[in-house]
């Protein structure tokens, strides 16, 4: 564009391409790690990465789905955007599941996709897919780069949008000619997004209303969501809760926002929540939702949900407030900022709620989670309990979706924030293992356990390559019941035991599979062996795959059947 | 209930797709859309007529639209004093004999004949959708060959009457 200025200023510099500009823009965003997979339309970018002396690493996964789930895990525990790079067409479409997953669970991602050259766009060219059209409904925002001139600005905007407000995935689609061609001038002006102004701070008057409601409440209850983790509000929450003795329940994704082993914690609520939590929501007279979105797996039938309660809802996304549950005290704010302001204002707690606390404590003792304990064979719940005991709750645990996920939520007590990485909203099988790799790369000193089912693991197990290549000490525990457990459970409960395609008896030898990647593999079949070995296996310095053979018939209880209110639980067993 | 919602948006490719996609995903039925540029460069305005179940759904709709990065402003005009217009082009079967008759029909509508051929006649009309419907009904017996409608476009009037004033002028009181 402005050839002369450039030529006059630095006559000897080699001409940079759009791809070089992109790499430079990523450096400026302090990117440390890119998860990706090369292909035709991103070859100029891969070439620029090869030539670049920038100080960040590229992680080559074995499937684009692995790359994006790894980036999600990275983003979750590192609290900064995960960066993904994939080629056009199939490369980009392989990312779709992960993009949708990140959208549902509000994880910040910047997804860079290649696109066919602008000269052939729209001609159904080789490896062309309308990735803008495909990803529009599952992104917070997306861009198609029109010229290399705008790359630095778009990248800045993309990182800003992905990581601020309610976090989410942003796709940047880059045509091949734009990354390949020389670029002489770039837009360095500061970006301006007039249509994007998230509210970070709460309205103090609304917080005052919340304090007044709390003072009046006889049965107050706090519901913790993942927004507290995104906003870093755990410490303030704990202080408020302990000072004013307010009981706490949690969503699936909010686990760890409040210590799981705390006396005032009632356990997770919802479809597979504790009896105590679900009854507390049913009976409470003030429900304070902090950073959760009242998902249907939490609320059950809305008619029966917190029907006696004044509902306060703190959320950074105004569209979430009142979406599912009518709200009396709406507070649009970052959960961390709202908790800080609440702590500052709050001088007195509820005046008359001792009876409520006593009742909840009694429930907690009388209706714990339970499972059948055979003498020798392992059951998944027991196995998870043992892992919790062996780690003291210090490890980062990732999961897929299904029975093992619910049991992990029930039996692994997350006592610190950011130790729990799971696919909540989208419920993605194949998420857990690559996500664990992302967590380990983000935090190399942490112990990371991928707790997966045999079904989900087989969806992304090719990423064992990545484990081997990077010597990442991730511990994979397959809770192997040779079935798609949750599908099997639903068929047992709702389809008269017609186990259509849910029993997966034919499996690889997981130990040999691990060994073929030069990873230590161990198969364990009895409680005795598990107890004997688990400590050593979790402390082993390299990666380990544990094929834990658990009983097939176990079901996740208690349970709220679909369409029922959360006060209507099956499988509740008094002690 | 029928609502008129206008959006001020940044004129970037894909923005209409984003907005209509959002409505599709959340099951709002769009009755008409009209889009055009505004006096500011790079800024366009969309006018939607949407069928919405209740006020809670409506609140969801405006909140979700507001979340879109390229959407600068969302306004629900339904309860305001507004100017709303639609343009329609109507081609009917006609011959020299009935041309005057048609002229007589369209005159009260302040519509005009904009094209005449041996056996057709094209009429242009602007106004509220009900007015256009009424004219179409009157022209239908002649045989309609083609209709092109722009969809509603609207904005609020320069002065909004106070609620009290409205009562004052109401026929019900």
Interface residues (C-beta under 8 A of the other chain):
Chain A: X132 X133 X136 X137 X140 X141 X142 X144 X161 X193 X194 X195 X196 X317 X318 X319 X322 X323 X326
Chain B: X9 X10 X13 X14 X17 X18 X21 X22 X25 X56 X59 X60 X63 X64 X66 X67 X68 X69 X70 X71 X72
